[in-house]
Amino acid sequence: MKTAVTSILLAIVLASVVSLPVLAQESSAITITMTGLDEISISLDKTDWSLGFIASDTTHETDPAIQWCTLTVGGTCNVNTFITGGDAEWISDPSYKWTLSNDGTNGVHTYGLWFRISGDTARGYVPITKTQGEFWPPPLGSSLAPGDSSQFGLRLLSPTYFYSSRQMQTQITISAVAA
Amino acid sequence: MVQPIRLAGLIAGFLVMIFPSLALAENVNFSVVPAEVHIDTLLPGEETEFELTIHNKDDIVHNYTITTSTPLEDQTREGRARFPDDDWITFSRQRIEITADSQANVTVVVAIPQEQRWAGRDWETWLGVTAESSDMLAVRLYVRLLVSTGGRRFNPGLVAGIAVAVVLLGFGSYYYFKRRPRPE
């Protein structure tokens, strides 16, 4: 009897030595670090592009074509930049849309959008899609630093067919995150 | 059949206008501080908060919206997984009006549910601040939010292993002491 009790006690003590540190929950102060209080900022010198009357299945470019808008990096940190677009909506009734194509091509009630960065000869015009894509390409440097600027232009390919006399509106979002 | 439709579309197309905006073209220039926030050792069941400062650097008033956003997979910091639930992050204001050349703060609260499975994790999510505009081009700035939870994850396999070890050790010790020759 004495042997059995000793054995069980020994087993419990040994098991506790191994398991308690593993099962115990750590308790320590929460630490919040705001990396050097870095400031993130980008600015655009132009945000509006009014096309006026357009025909179906036609291509329209900003003027100047690839130096239309200047993106400038402010703040204190390097940034990675992205671009995304959306469907164009009739301002009187947003249920009528032109769907933004995912490869820059057009179709019936489907339009294409492109952008081109000045100096980016490798990519040329790049389709803008509803999925966030890289704006500043790695071959030109993985990120932009404070003080850097980049000029770009836009191209729109109208649908092959659409309903007439409707004022359409769309938006392209350029975004940035700390590199 | 296709040809008449295409022809009708071409005729109609000349009558269509695109007006991305009825307002005058504007610049957009603002900043957010900090660009990156690290929260460490936040235990399940606990919450913490910090402030974002949005600075409107334009000479006109702007409205800004603040939302959470899933990071692009190849853009997250090394070893960081996607934040499990955006509802765990709340903002004191999701839309804020800031007058020309001035700044305002938004408080961000991060609360982790009291479940042991959320212990010992490293997550990343992005907080997007967008300057509202009816223009064709808009700007959004993302703040990286890196959250590491404290504590240790409950490991059912480990607990079962320890239980089996206790039993085997007990039996082993019992037989060892029982069969050991007693001194005369």
Interface residues (C-beta under 8 A of the other chain):
Chain A: T3 A4 T6 S7 I8 L10 A11 I12 L14 A15 V18 S19 V22 L23 A24 Q25 E26 S27 S28 A29 I30 T31 I32 T33 M34 T35 G36 L37 D38 E39 I40 S41 I42 S43 L44 D45 K46 T47 D48 W49 S50 L51 G52 F53 I54 A55 S56 D57 T58 C69 G74 G75 T76 C77 N80 F82 A88 I91 V108 Q132 L154 S158 P159 T160 Y161 F162 Y163 S164 S165 R166 Q167 M168 Q169 T170 Q171 I172 T173 I174 S175 A176 V177 A178
Chain B: I5 R6 A8 G9 L10 A12 G13 F14 L15 V16 M17 I18 F19 P20 S21 A23 L24 A25 E26 N27 V28 N29 F30 S31 V32 V33 P34 A35 E36 V37 H38 I39 D40 T41 L42 L43 E46 T48 F50 H55 K57 P71 L72 Q75 A119 W126 G128 T130 S133 S134 D135 M136 L137 A138 V139 R140 L141 Y142 V143 R144 G150 G151 R152 N155 L158 V159 I162 A165 V166 V167 L169 G170 F171 G172 S173 Y174 Y176 F177 K178
